[in-house]
Amino acid sequence: SKAMLKPQVTIHNHSERDIVVGVDGPESRFIEVPAGAHRKVYLRSGAYKYAVAAEHISPVTGNKTFKANHRYTWNFGVNQVQGLSF
């Protein structure tokens, strides 16, 4: 049988602020992504709650599901009105 690969998630921070992405689900992680940079992480597959925090911006929260053998690109940018946008 073929091994199931962990979902690969690349988080892009297009903003001018460092962000921290917290995920809570099959595993809990805090992923720091500097301004203008990106980070690639491998998470256990499943459903997650997430929160994204940056200085002077209210945390943005939501839900996301990552499936095995899939690659995801997760983009964060700054929207003047609402803080972080997706």
C-alpha positions as CSV (number, residue, x, y, z in Angstrom):
1,S,0.0,0.0,0.0
2,K,1.2,3.5,-0.8
3,A,2.1,5.6,2.2
4,M,-0.1,8.6,2.8
5,L,1.9,11.8,2.7
6,K,1.3,14.6,5.1
7,P,-0.3,17.7,3.6
8,Q,2.3,20.2,2.6
9,V,1.3,23.7,3.5
10,T,3.2,26.8,2.2
11,I,2.3,29.9,4.1
12,H,3.0,33.2,2.3
13,N,3.1,36.4,4.3
14,H,2.6,39.2,1.8
15,S,2.2,41.8,4.5
16,E,4.8,44.2,6.0
17,R,4.3,42.7,9.4
18,D,5.6,39.5,10.9
19,I,2.7,37.1,11.6
20,V,2.2,34.0,13.7
21,V,-0.2,31.4,12.4
22,G,-1.6,29.1,15.1
23,V,-3.3,25.9,14.1
24,D,-5.1,23.5,16.4
25,G,-6.5,20.1,15.3
26,P,-4.8,16.8,14.7
27,E,-1.7,18.7,15.9
28,S,-1.1,22.1,17.4
29,R,1.6,24.4,16.1
30,F,2.6,28.0,16.1
31,I,4.2,29.0,12.8
32,E,6.0,32.3,12.6
33,V,6.3,33.8,9.1
34,P,8.3,37.0,8.8
35,A,7.1,39.9,6.7
36,G,7.4,39.2,3.0
37,A,8.6,35.6,3.6
38,H,7.1,32.2,3.3
39,R,7.3,29.0,5.3
40,K,6.6,25.4,4.3
41,V,5.3,23.0,6.9
42,Y,3.9,19.5,7.0
43,L,0.8,19.0,9.1
44,R,-1.2,15.9,10.0
45,S,-4.2,15.7,7.7
46,G,-7.6,16.7,9.2
47,A,-9.7,19.7,10.2
48,Y,-8.1,22.6,12.0
49,K,-9.1,25.8,13.7
50,Y,-6.6,28.6,13.0
51,A,-5.8,32.0,14.3
52,V,-3.4,34.5,12.6
53,A,-1.9,37.2,14.8
54,A,0.2,40.3,13.9
55,E,1.0,43.4,15.9
56,H,-1.7,46.0,16.0
57,I,-4.2,43.8,14.1
58,S,-7.0,41.8,15.6
59,P,-6.5,38.0,15.2
60,V,-8.1,36.5,12.2
61,T,-9.7,33.1,12.9
62,G,-11.3,30.4,10.9
63,N,-11.3,26.7,9.9
64,K,-9.4,24.8,7.3
65,T,-9.1,21.2,6.3
66,F,-5.9,19.7,4.9
67,K,-6.0,16.3,3.1
68,A,-3.2,13.8,2.9
69,N,-1.3,13.8,-0.4
70,H,-2.3,17.4,-1.1
71,R,-0.3,20.6,-1.3
72,Y,-1.8,23.9,-0.1
73,T,-0.8,27.5,-0.6
74,W,-2.0,29.8,2.1
75,N,-1.8,33.5,1.4
76,F,-1.9,36.3,4.0
77,G,-1.8,40.0,3.1
78,V,-2.8,43.2,4.6
79,N,-6.1,44.8,3.8
80,Q,-6.3,48.4,5.2
81,V,-9.9,48.0,6.4
82,Q,-10.1,44.6,7.8
83,G,-6.6,43.8,8.9
84,L,-5.5,40.5,7.4
85,S,-7.2,39.2,4.3
86,F,-7.2,35.8,2.6
